[in-house]
Amino acid sequence: MPIPPFNAYLGTEIRQRDDGTIETRLELGPHHLNRRGVAHGGVITSLLDSALGAAVIAAIPKEWWCATTSLTTQFLGGAGTGLLTATGRVLRRSRNVAFAGGEVRDAADRLVATAIGTWHLWPYRPVPHVSELPGHWVRMRDGGRPLQVGKILAVGRNYAEHVAEMGAPPDAPPVLFFKPPTAIPREGSKVRLPADGGEVHHEVELVVLIGRPGRRIPATRALEHVSGYGVGLDLTLREVQSEAKRRGEPWSLAKGFDGSAPVSRIVPRDEVGDGSGLAIRLTVNGELRQSGNTSQMLRPVAELIASASRWVTLDEGDLLFTGTPAGVGPVRPGDRVEAEIENVAKLVVEFDSDEGAAATGDL
């Protein structure tokens, strides 16, 4: 039975009884109480909405979708301590609407509140989940429409300490390379480390989402073309890259393999600004590997956009990876990587060589 995600925020436990009734439980804590020391009305209503909504979800086919259209709660008593138990059941359902009712009782089995509500039903998802859409997509943190990823442009040699650790001359200019859209792993899908590609290195980066197309964009107008920012990993087959460098060949395979560019949800530009002054860090299995600040970039975001767009038209949905600070190193099957940029997002990736690993991004 699918569990409504708001349960995680409220802190409830939920289960389905044999008769189809949904039961949700909440152990009251200080943060659930109002100034009078009893459970806040919003907590009671959320508990009921959870029970009734789950009952509706359990009563419809799994591919259907539903949304609360009304919920009326009648408060009959107060509770300040102990366990609250809500029950919910579907009273009547048609193809387009479901009616559900329920109640809340305290630890002494006293009736605290009752509720009745209606849910609108669709035999399809009104807005497809990104995992169901063709192509490769990123999502805005605020739940806005998903954007299909176009080109992925990435910048190398944009942090001085990373230039040094890679053995390049201090004055080596930044380099621009591409990753295909298939480098973006599908949300909830598996990211695989190529079994025969040698070491795969992590590189945490500030990622820029282009929201407005342009070519030969001046640096003074570049931020007008930014829709938002995220945190991403530029995964690199280091041995393959080193051999390509030795032979004077392109890095394409080393940088562009499937799943090589996990990206978090995107935060709107207005909340971040020009992308400077942001702490950036990465841990592997809890061990700090990379730590820096986006102000250490040799070229800031606006300059990178201006430079890239001199040669390549930037389109809505393009992603720009802006380079990585020092501390890059290998990841292996079973490792858990957490990449985070201050005031932007956090990205969690788990690796596997054969079965793959889920990648999720949350603020």
GITA-V987689 format. One record per residue. N is the residue number from 0. RES is the residue in one letter. PHI is phi in radians with two decimals (* if undefined). OMEGA is omega in radians with two decimals (NA if undefined). BURIAL is b if it has 24 or more other C-alpha atoms within 12 Angstrom, else e. Layout:
BEGIN
n,res,phi,omega,burial
N,RES,PHI,OMEGA,BURIAL
N,RES,PHI,OMEGA,BURIAL
END
This chain:
BEGIN
n,res,phi,omega,burial
0,M,*,3.10,e
1,P,-1.10,3.13,b
2,I,-1.90,-3.14,b
3,P,-0.99,-3.04,b
4,P,-1.12,-3.11,e
5,F,-1.19,3.05,e
6,N,-1.02,-3.10,b
7,A,-1.09,-3.12,e
8,Y,-1.33,-3.11,e
9,L,-1.34,-3.12,b
10,G,1.60,-3.10,e
11,T,-1.67,2.94,b
12,E,-1.87,-3.05,b
13,I,-2.39,3.07,b
14,R,-2.66,3.14,b
15,Q,-1.89,3.10,b
16,R,-1.34,-3.13,e
17,D,-1.09,-3.13,e
18,D,-1.50,3.12,e
19,G,1.60,3.10,e
20,T,-1.20,3.09,b
21,I,-1.69,3.12,b
22,E,-2.12,3.05,b
23,T,-2.10,-3.10,b
24,R,-2.18,3.13,b
25,L,-2.47,3.04,b
26,E,-1.48,-3.05,b
27,L,-1.16,3.04,b
28,G,-2.22,-3.11,e
29,P,-0.97,-3.09,e
30,H,-1.27,3.10,e
31,H,-1.59,-2.97,b
32,L,-1.79,3.05,e
33,N,-1.61,-3.07,e
34,R,-1.16,3.09,e
35,R,-1.50,3.09,e
36,G,1.45,3.08,e
37,V,-2.09,-3.09,b
38,A,-0.98,-3.13,b
39,H,-1.08,-3.14,b
40,G,-1.02,3.12,b
41,G,-1.16,3.10,e
42,V,-1.16,3.12,b
43,I,-1.07,-3.12,b
44,T,-1.10,3.12,b
45,S,-1.11,3.11,b
46,L,-1.10,3.10,b
47,L,-1.20,3.12,b
48,D,-1.05,3.10,b
49,S,-1.12,-3.11,b
50,A,-1.18,-3.11,b
51,L,-1.19,3.14,b
52,G,-1.10,3.11,b
53,A,-1.14,3.09,b
54,A,-1.11,3.11,b
55,V,-1.16,-3.13,b
56,I,-1.04,-3.13,b
57,A,-1.20,-3.05,b
58,A,-1.71,-3.12,b
59,I,-2.09,3.11,b
60,P,-1.02,-3.02,e
61,K,-1.11,3.14,e
62,E,-1.48,3.11,e
63,W,-1.40,-3.12,b
64,W,-2.36,3.12,b
65,C,-2.56,3.09,b
66,A,-2.60,3.11,b
67,T,-1.19,3.06,b
68,T,-1.83,3.05,e
69,S,-2.79,3.06,e
70,L,-2.57,3.14,b
71,T,-1.91,-3.10,b
72,T,-1.99,3.05,b
73,Q,-1.97,-3.11,e
74,F,-1.60,-3.05,b
75,L,-2.02,-3.12,e
76,G,-2.92,3.14,e
77,G,-2.05,3.08,b
78,A,-2.51,-3.09,b
79,G,-2.04,-3.13,b
80,T,-2.47,3.03,e
81,G,1.46,-3.03,e
82,L,-1.67,2.98,b
83,L,-1.78,3.13,b
84,T,-2.19,3.09,b
85,A,-1.89,3.03,b
86,T,-2.16,3.13,b
87,G,-2.47,3.14,b
88,R,-2.62,3.09,b
89,V,-1.44,-3.14,b
90,L,-1.54,-3.13,e
91,R,-2.82,3.14,e
92,R,-2.49,2.97,e
93,S,-1.99,3.14,e
94,R,-1.23,-3.00,e
95,N,-1.89,-3.07,e
96,V,-2.59,3.06,b
97,A,-2.26,3.09,b
98,F,-1.97,-3.12,b
99,A,-2.34,3.12,b
100,G,-2.42,3.14,b
101,G,-3.00,-3.11,b
102,E,-2.65,3.07,b
103,V,-2.15,3.07,b
104,R,-2.21,3.13,b
105,D,-1.54,-3.07,b
106,A,-1.13,3.12,e
107,A,-1.63,3.13,e
108,D,1.17,3.05,e
109,R,-1.50,-3.12,e
110,L,-1.28,-3.11,b
111,V,-1.75,-3.10,b
112,A,-2.83,3.01,b
113,T,-2.23,3.14,b
114,A,-2.68,2.99,b
115,I,-2.47,-3.09,b
116,G,-2.62,3.08,b
117,T,-2.14,3.13,b
118,W,-2.23,3.05,b
119,H,-1.47,-3.06,b
120,L,-2.04,3.00,b
121,W,-2.17,3.05,e
122,P,-1.43,3.13,e
123,Y,-2.84,3.05,e
124,R,-1.40,3.12,e
125,P,-1.05,3.06,e
126,V,-2.17,-3.09,e
127,P,-1.04,3.01,e
128,H,-1.24,-3.08,b
129,V,-1.03,-3.14,b
130,S,-1.22,-3.12,e
131,E,-1.71,-3.08,e
132,L,-1.57,3.04,e
133,P,-1.21,-3.13,e
134,G,1.47,-3.09,e
135,H,-2.24,-2.89,b
136,W,-2.33,2.93,b
137,V,-2.15,-3.11,b
138,R,-2.11,3.01,b
139,M,-1.35,-3.13,b
140,R,-1.09,-3.06,b
141,D,-1.41,3.10,e
142,G,1.46,3.10,e
143,G,-1.18,-3.06,e
144,R,-1.07,3.07,e
145,P,-1.20,3.12,b
146,L,-2.05,3.12,b
147,Q,-1.28,-3.13,b
148,V,-1.33,3.07,b
149,G,-1.71,3.08,b
150,K,-1.47,2.98,b
151,I,-2.05,3.09,b
152,L,-1.79,-3.10,b
153,A,-2.32,-3.09,b
154,V,-1.92,3.02,b
155,G,-1.85,3.09,b
156,R,1.08,3.13,b
157,N,-2.02,3.00,b
158,Y,-2.23,-3.01,b
159,A,-1.02,-3.10,b
160,E,-1.18,3.08,b
161,H,-1.24,3.06,b
162,V,-0.99,-3.12,b
163,A,-1.17,-3.09,e
164,E,-1.20,3.10,e
165,M,-1.57,3.06,b
166,G,1.38,3.12,e
167,A,-1.52,3.10,e
168,P,-1.06,-3.12,e
169,P,-0.99,-3.10,e
170,D,-1.66,3.13,e
171,A,-1.11,-3.08,e
172,P,-1.27,3.02,e
173,P,-0.99,-3.13,b
174,V,-2.15,-3.13,b
175,L,-1.90,3.08,b
176,F,-2.42,-3.03,b
177,F,-2.11,2.92,b
178,K,-2.15,3.11,b
179,P,-1.36,3.08,b
180,P,-0.99,3.13,b
181,T,-1.19,3.03,b
182,A,-1.25,3.07,b
183,I,-1.46,3.10,b
184,P,-1.24,3.08,b
185,R,-1.17,-3.12,b
186,E,-1.06,-3.11,b
187,G,1.43,3.13,e
188,S,-1.54,-3.06,b
189,K,-1.96,3.08,b
190,V,-1.72,-3.05,b
191,R,-1.97,3.01,b
192,L,-1.52,-3.12,b
193,P,-0.94,-3.03,b
194,A,-1.21,-3.05,e
195,D,-2.02,-3.08,e
196,G,-1.80,-3.10,b
197,G,1.35,-3.08,e
198,E,-1.17,3.01,b
199,V,-1.89,-3.11,b
200,H,-1.83,3.06,b
201,H,-1.53,3.03,b
202,E,-2.49,-3.13,b
203,V,-1.43,-3.05,b
204,E,-2.55,2.90,b
205,L,-1.28,-3.12,b
206,V,-1.96,-3.14,b
207,V,-1.89,3.06,b
208,L,-1.71,3.11,b
209,I,-1.41,-3.12,b
210,G,-1.97,-3.10,b
211,R,-2.50,-3.07,b
212,P,-1.20,3.09,b
213,G,-3.14,3.06,b
214,R,-2.40,-3.06,e
215,R,0.91,-3.10,e
216,I,-1.39,3.09,b
217,P,-1.22,-3.11,e
218,A,-1.02,-3.13,b
219,T,-1.20,-3.14,e
220,R,-1.99,-2.97,e
221,A,-1.10,-3.08,b
222,L,-1.16,3.07,b
223,E,-1.16,-3.12,b
224,H,-1.68,-3.12,b
225,V,-1.63,3.06,b
226,S,-1.54,-3.13,b
227,G,-3.12,-3.08,b
228,Y,-2.31,3.02,b
229,G,-2.51,3.03,b
230,V,-1.99,-3.09,b
231,G,-2.41,3.04,b
232,L,-2.01,2.96,b
233,D,-1.69,-3.13,b
234,L,-1.38,-2.98,b
235,T,-2.31,2.98,b
236,L,-1.35,-2.93,b
237,R,-1.15,-3.13,b
238,E,-1.19,3.09,e
239,V,-1.14,3.12,b
240,Q,-1.12,-3.12,b
241,S,-1.08,3.12,b
242,E,-1.17,3.10,e
243,A,-1.12,3.10,e
244,K,-1.08,-3.11,e
245,R,-1.06,-3.11,e
246,R,-1.54,-3.09,e
247,G,1.29,-3.10,e
248,E,-1.78,3.11,e
249,P,-1.14,3.14,e
250,W,-1.60,-2.89,b
251,S,-0.88,-3.10,b
252,L,-1.19,-3.12,b
253,A,-1.15,-3.04,b
254,K,-1.90,-2.93,b
255,G,-1.92,-3.11,b
256,F,-1.18,-3.10,b
257,D,-0.96,3.09,b
258,G,1.40,-3.04,b
259,S,-1.45,-3.11,b
260,A,-2.45,3.05,b
261,P,-1.08,-3.12,b
262,V,-2.39,3.09,b
263,S,-1.29,2.93,b
264,R,-1.14,-3.02,b
265,I,-1.75,3.09,b
266,V,-1.74,-3.12,b
267,P,-0.98,-3.10,b
268,R,-0.97,-3.08,b
269,D,-1.06,-3.14,e
270,E,-1.53,-3.04,e
271,V,-2.05,-3.12,b
272,G,1.59,-3.03,e
273,D,-1.60,3.10,b
274,G,1.52,-3.14,b
275,S,-1.68,3.05,b
276,G,1.24,-3.10,e
277,L,-1.87,3.05,b
278,A,-1.18,-3.09,b
279,I,-2.29,-3.07,b
280,R,-2.62,3.10,b
281,L,-2.56,3.05,b
282,T,-2.12,3.04,b
283,V,-2.11,-3.09,b
284,N,0.93,3.10,e
285,G,1.49,-3.13,e
286,E,-1.61,-3.14,e
287,L,-1.19,3.13,e
288,R,-1.97,-3.10,b
289,Q,-2.21,3.11,b
290,S,-2.66,-3.13,b
291,G,-2.90,-3.12,b
292,N,-2.54,-3.09,b
293,T,-1.14,3.05,b
294,S,-1.22,3.10,b
295,Q,-1.44,3.13,b
296,M,-1.09,3.12,b
297,L,-1.17,3.04,b
298,R,-2.19,3.13,b
299,P,-1.26,-3.05,b
300,V,-0.97,-3.08,b
301,A,-1.05,3.14,b
302,E,-1.22,3.10,b
303,L,-1.11,3.13,b
304,I,-1.12,3.13,b
305,A,-1.08,-3.11,b
306,S,-1.17,-3.11,b
307,A,-1.14,-3.07,b
308,S,-1.29,3.04,b
309,R,-1.15,-3.07,e
310,W,-1.94,-3.01,e
311,V,-2.29,3.05,b
312,T,-1.16,3.09,b
313,L,-1.65,-3.10,b
314,D,-2.00,3.04,b
315,E,-1.01,-3.13,b
316,G,1.67,3.04,b
317,D,-1.25,3.10,b
318,L,-2.05,3.09,b
319,L,-2.11,3.02,b
320,F,-1.50,-2.88,b
321,T,-1.80,3.12,b
322,G,1.81,-3.02,b
323,T,-2.20,3.02,b
324,P,-1.31,-3.11,b
325,A,-1.16,3.07,b
326,G,1.86,-3.13,b
327,V,-1.11,-3.12,b
328,G,-2.94,-3.00,b
329,P,-1.37,2.92,b
330,V,-2.12,-3.06,b
331,R,-2.32,3.07,b
332,P,-0.93,-3.12,b
333,G,1.63,3.12,e
334,D,-1.26,3.06,b
335,R,-2.10,-3.13,b
336,V,-1.88,3.02,b
337,E,-2.10,3.12,b
338,A,-1.98,-3.03,b
339,E,-2.54,3.00,b
340,I,-2.16,-3.09,b
341,E,-0.92,3.08,b
342,N,1.11,3.13,b
343,V,-2.09,-3.04,b
344,A,-2.93,3.05,b
345,K,-2.23,-3.13,b
346,L,-2.18,3.10,b
347,V,-2.05,3.14,b
348,V,-2.30,3.02,b
349,E,-1.99,-2.98,b
350,F,-1.92,3.08,b
351,D,-2.67,-3.10,b
352,S,-1.51,-3.04,b
353,D,-1.95,-3.06,e
354,E,-1.44,-3.12,e
355,G,1.63,-3.10,b
356,A,-2.71,-3.13,b
357,A,-1.30,3.07,b
358,A,-2.18,-3.14,b
359,T,-2.33,3.10,b
360,G,-2.22,-3.14,b
361,D,-2.42,3.08,b
362,L,-1.27,NA,b
END
